[in-house]
Amino acid sequence: MNLMEKLSITPGISGFEGKIVEIIKEELENHVDELEEDLMGNVIAIKKGEKKGLKVMLASHMDEIGLMIRHIDKKGFLRFTKIGGINDQMLLNQTVTIHSKNGDITGVIGSKPPHVMKAAERKKIIEYDSMFIDIGAFSKEEAEELVSVGDPISFKSEFEEFPNNLIMGKALDNRIGCYIMIETIKRVNTKATVFGVGTVQEEVGLKGAKTSSFKIDPDMAFALDVTIAGDHPGIKEDNSPAKIGEGPAIILADASGRGIITPEKIKNLLISSSKEADIKYQLEVSEGGTTDASAIHLTRDGIPTGVVSVPTRYIHTTVSIASMEDVENTINLLVKAIDSL
């Protein structure tokens, strides 16, 4: 649980994943044969098997959604842009951390107060470009002594353990995947060579997955991510069928097939491994959202790729909830599948 908490609370929005790289290196340096960081910023851990064995890639994106300073006004308030897919309604009044050259600076996202709004205005969702970040500065000059245009911004959130093996924290999308990749690499005992990759900039275009999969050129790959848990009010079961506590979701297609349609041999490997290890699992066909797999499976002349996801509530917000039992079952499934090769 200490590692999961560390991964959750450590900042690393898209393009600024360096602190997550260091955690992964520290965890795996005594468990792999090689560790490297490529020019894009991906971290690649290699656990060697037989020379003629298969090459298997485990990809987990390290980045989280966040913000970036785009302008400092004359009164010292910060205007920002969104990094990754963020719904505007979840931003207002959130506490944030600006990661500047002067260290971490705390701010709060504000907007025009409802007390001075007209009735029609109060019914509308406030858009992010009408918001600002207040860091307690009274002028542009004072603000510029603390922060700069281009500084990354992460959300502040506590990590908590709930009953029934549930956890709550920020950036579970996709620090859960990072945790699964780390633990799977530690536990596999296979003739295959396994590449554990922490990819960069997934939330803004699957960028790290494209370059790392081209470099590795694996025989097969698995993207490790989270998926929407459809077990709380406001979601129709047929839209998001995965439920917390019911095991990992094996994704058969995402984005209505525009992302990935999982090859039969990968699907069969994951399902048969689940059954042999007596691990409960869920099958999901998704109409929206995609993962690193969408980039990986189109690399070079094609890489058979699957997606294994942990059902998670409230993803792409400042805080999410997931089950560590599902996380552990995902690790066990992957170890079983890879060892069977």
Residue pairs with C-beta under 8 A, 6 or more apart in sequence:
1 161
1 167
1 324
3 23
3 27
3 179
3 182
4 159
4 167
4 169
4 175
4 176
4 179
4 324
4 327
5 159
5 169
6 23
7 20
7 23
7 171
7 175
7 178
7 179
8 159
8 167
8 169
8 170
8 171
8 172
8 175
9 157
9 159
9 169
9 170
10 19
10 20
10 23
10 175
11 19
11 64
11 66
11 97
11 99
11 152
11 154
12 18
12 19
12 20
12 62
12 63
12 64
12 154
12 171
13 63
13 64
13 65
13 66
13 67
13 68
13 83
13 84
13 152
13 153
13 154
14 63
14 64
14 65
14 66
14 83
14 84
14 200
14 201
14 202
14 203
14 204
15 63
15 83
15 152
15 200
15 201
15 204
16 63
16 99
16 152
17 41
17 62
17 63
17 198
17 200
17 201
18 41
20 62
20 63
20 175
20 178
20 198
21 37
21 41
21 43
21 62
21 198
23 178
24 43
24 45
24 62
24 178
24 181
24 182
24 196
24 198
25 35
25 37
25 43
27 182
28 35
28 45
28 182
28 185
28 186
28 196
29 35
31 45
31 47
31 185
31 186
32 45
32 46
32 47
32 185
32 196
33 46
33 47
33 48
34 44
34 45
34 46
34 48
35 43
35 44
35 45
35 46
36 43
36 44
36 46
37 43
37 44
38 44
38 211
38 212
38 215
39 211
40 200
40 201
40 207
40 208
40 211
40 212
41 200
41 201
41 208
42 197
42 198
42 199
42 200
42 208
42 211
42 212
43 62
43 197
43 198
44 195
44 196
44 197
44 212
44 215
44 216
45 185
45 195
45 196
45 197
46 193
46 194
46 195
46 196
47 185
47 188
47 193
47 194
47 195
47 196
48 193
49 190
49 191
49 192
49 193
49 194
50 191
50 192
50 193
53 190
53 191
53 192
53 193
53 341
54 191
54 192
54 193
54 218
54 219
54 220
54 341
55 192
55 193
55 195
55 216
55 217
55 218
55 219
56 190
56 192
56 193
56 194
56 195
56 218
56 219
56 220
56 221
56 222
56 338
56 341
57 195
57 197
57 212
57 213
57 216
57 218
57 220
57 221
57 222
57 296
57 303
58 181
58 184
58 185
58 194
58 195
58 196
58 197
58 221
58 222
58 224
58 334
59 181
59 197
59 199
59 209
59 212
59 213
59 221
59 222
59 223
59 224
59 292
59 293
59 296
60 174
60 177
60 178
60 180
60 181
60 196
60 197
60 198
60 199
60 223
60 224
60 225
60 292
61 174
61 177
61 198
61 199
61 200
61 201
61 202
61 203
61 208
61 209
61 225
61 291
61 292
62 174
62 175
62 178
62 198
62 199
62 200
62 208
63 84
63 174
63 200
63 201
63 202
63 203
63 204
64 84
64 154
64 170
64 171
64 173
64 174
64 175
64 203
65 82
65 83
65 84
65 85
65 86
65 173
65 203
65 316
66 83
66 84
66 152
66 153
66 154
66 155
67 80
67 81
67 82
67 83
67 86
67 96
67 133
67 152
67 153
67 154
68 80
68 81
68 83
68 150
68 151
68 152
68 153
69 78
69 79
69 80
69 98
69 133
69 147
69 148
69 149
69 150
69 151
69 153
70 79
70 80
70 81
70 149
71 78
71 79
71 149
72 78
72 79
72 140
72 143
72 144
72 147
72 149
73 79
73 132
73 140
74 139
74 140
75 138
75 139
75 140
76 135
76 137
76 138
76 139
76 140
76 142
76 143
77 110
77 132
77 133
77 134
77 137
77 143
78 98
78 107
78 132
78 133
78 134
78 135
78 143
78 147
79 129
79 132
79 133
80 128
80 131
80 132
80 133
80 153
82 128
83 152
83 203
83 204
84 203
84 204
84 316
85 203
85 316
86 128
86 316
87 316
87 317
88 125
88 126
88 127
88 128
89 125
89 126
90 317
90 318
91 109
91 128
91 131
92 109
92 110
92 111
92 126
92 131
93 108
93 109
93 110
94 108
94 109
94 155
94 156
94 318
95 106
95 107
95 108
95 155
95 156
96 106
96 107
96 108
96 109
96 133
96 153
96 154
96 155
96 156
97 104
97 105
97 106
97 107
97 153
97 154
97 155
97 156
98 104
98 105
98 106
98 107
98 133
98 135
98 146
98 147
98 151
98 152
98 153
99 151
99 152
99 153
99 154
100 146
100 147
100 148
100 151
101 148
102 145
102 146
102 147
105 135
105 146
105 147
106 135
106 156
107 133
107 134
107 135
107 153
108 133
108 134
109 131
109 132
109 133
109 134
110 131
110 132
110 133
110 134
111 126
111 130
111 131
111 132
112 121
112 126
112 130
114 122
133 153
135 143
135 146
135 147
137 143
137 146
154 170
154 171
155 170
155 318
156 170
156 318
157 169
157 170
157 318
157 319
158 168
158 169
159 167
159 168
159 169
159 170
160 167
160 168
160 169
161 167
161 168
162 168
162 321
164 245
164 323
165 323
165 324
165 325
166 244
166 321
166 322
166 323
166 324
167 321
167 322
167 323
167 324
168 319
168 320
168 321
169 175
169 319
169 320
170 318
170 319
170 320
172 226
172 312
172 315
172 320
172 321
172 322
173 225
173 226
173 312
173 315
173 316
173 320
174 202
174 224
174 225
174 226
176 226
176 310
176 312
176 322
176 327
177 223
177 224
177 225
177 226
177 310
178 198
179 327
180 224
180 308
180 310
180 327
180 330
180 331
180 334
181 196
181 197
181 198
181 224
182 196
183 331
184 194
184 196
184 224
184 331
184 334
184 335
184 338
185 194
185 196
187 331
187 335
188 194
188 334
188 335
188 338
188 339
189 339
190 338
190 339
190 341
191 341
192 338
192 341
194 338
195 216
195 218
197 208
197 209
197 212
197 216
199 206
199 207
199 208
199 209
199 212
199 292
200 207
200 208
201 207
201 208
202 208
202 209
202 291
202 292
206 290
206 291
206 292
206 294
206 295
208 292
209 223
209 292
209 293
209 295
209 296
210 295
210 296
210 299
213 221
213 295
213 296
213 299
213 300
213 303
214 299
214 300
217 299
217 300
217 303
218 303
219 303
219 304
220 266
220 303
220 304
220 305
220 306
221 293
221 296
221 297
221 303
221 304
221 305
221 306
222 266
222 293
222 305
222 306
222 307
222 308
222 334
222 337
223 291
223 292
223 293
223 296
223 305
223 306
223 307
223 308
224 308
224 309
224 330
224 334
225 291
225 292
225 307
225 308
225 309
225 310
226 309
226 310
226 311
226 312
226 315
226 320
226 322
227 240
227 242
227 249
227 251
227 284
227 286
227 289
227 309
227 310
227 311
227 312
228 235
228 240
228 242
228 289
228 311
228 312
228 315
229 240
229 242
229 243
229 244
229 311
229 312
229 313
229 321
229 322
230 236
230 237
230 239
230 240
230 241
230 242
230 243
230 311
231 242
231 243
231 244
231 311
231 313
232 313
239 287
240 286
241 282
241 284
242 249
242 282
242 284
242 309
242 311
243 282
243 311
244 311
244 312
244 313
244 321
244 322
244 323
244 326
245 323
245 325
245 326
246 280
246 282
246 311
246 326
247 274
247 279
247 280
247 281
247 282
247 326
247 329
247 330
248 279
248 281
248 282
248 308
248 309
248 310
248 326
248 329
248 330
248 333
249 281
249 282
249 283
249 284
249 308
249 309
249 310
249 311
250 262
250 267
250 270
250 271
250 274
250 281
250 282
250 283
250 284
250 306
250 307
250 308
251 260
251 262
251 284
251 285
251 286
251 291
251 293
251 306
251 307
251 308
251 309
252 261
252 262
252 267
252 283
252 284
252 285
253 259
253 260
253 261
253 262
253 285
253 286
254 260
254 285
254 286
254 288
254 289
254 290
254 291
254 293
254 294
254 307
255 286
255 287
255 288
255 289
255 290
255 294
256 286
256 287
256 288
258 290
259 286
259 289
259 290
259 291
259 293
259 294
260 290
260 291
260 293
260 294
260 297
260 305
260 307
262 305
262 306
262 307
263 304
263 305
263 306
265 304
266 304
266 305
266 306
267 306
269 306
269 337
269 340
270 281
270 306
270 308
270 333
270 337
271 281
273 279
273 333
273 336
273 337
273 340
274 280
274 281
274 333
274 336
276 336
276 340
277 332
277 333
277 336
279 329
279 332
279 333
279 336
280 329
281 329
281 333
282 311
284 309
291 307
291 309
293 305
293 306
293 307
296 303
296 305
297 303
297 304
297 305
308 330
308 333
308 334
310 322
310 323
310 326
310 327
310 330
311 322
311 323
311 326
312 320
312 321
312 322
313 320
313 321
313 322
314 320
314 321
